Amino acid sequence: MTEIDVQLTCPDCDHTFSLKPEHILEMDLIACPGCGCPLPEEELRYLKIAIDYMKERKTH
């Protein structure tokens, strides 16, 4: 996968942070480094599906 960072903005404290797609696929929980607010499980699941889709498109 090319060098892509996924940028997330916390809805509680407006802190913006970046994660590499490879790291996201390995994580069970993503939380804001500023305040600890977790990304909802369902949103993390959809984010992982989108990353997997991107990876598949790159290989075909």
N, C-alpha and C positions, 0 to 999 in steps of 0.2 A: 504494500500500500504506500502511496506517496506520502510525503510529509504534510499531513493535514492535522490541524488541531481543532477540536470541538470546543467552541466557546459557550459557556453557560453563565447566566446572570441570575443570581439569587433573588427570588421574589420578596424575601423578607428584608434584606439589607442592601440590595442592589450591587453587591460585590460581583465582579466579572472575573471568571477564571477559565483556564484552558486545560484540556486533557487530550492526550493522544488516543485515537480510536482503539489501538491495541490494548491500552490500559483499561479503557471502558469495558471492553469485552471480558476482561478478567475480574472486574469488580462486582461485588454483590450489593454494594451501597455506594452512592455518591452523595457527599455532603459538602455544603459550602465551607470553605476554609475560614471564612470570616466569622460566621455565626453558628455553623453546625447544622443548619437547616437541610434535611435530607431531600433528595430528589425522589418523588413518589415511585414506588416499585413499578407501576404500570408504565410510567414515562421512561424509566431505565430500560424496561423490556423492549419498548418500541424503538428506543435509541439503538439498542443492540441489533434489532432486526434491520434497521436502516444501514448500520455499519456493515453487517453481513452482506446485505444487498449490494452495497458499493464495492465490497471486496470481490463478490462474484462477477459483477460487471467488468471489473478490471481484468479478470482472468479469462474472460471470454471474448 
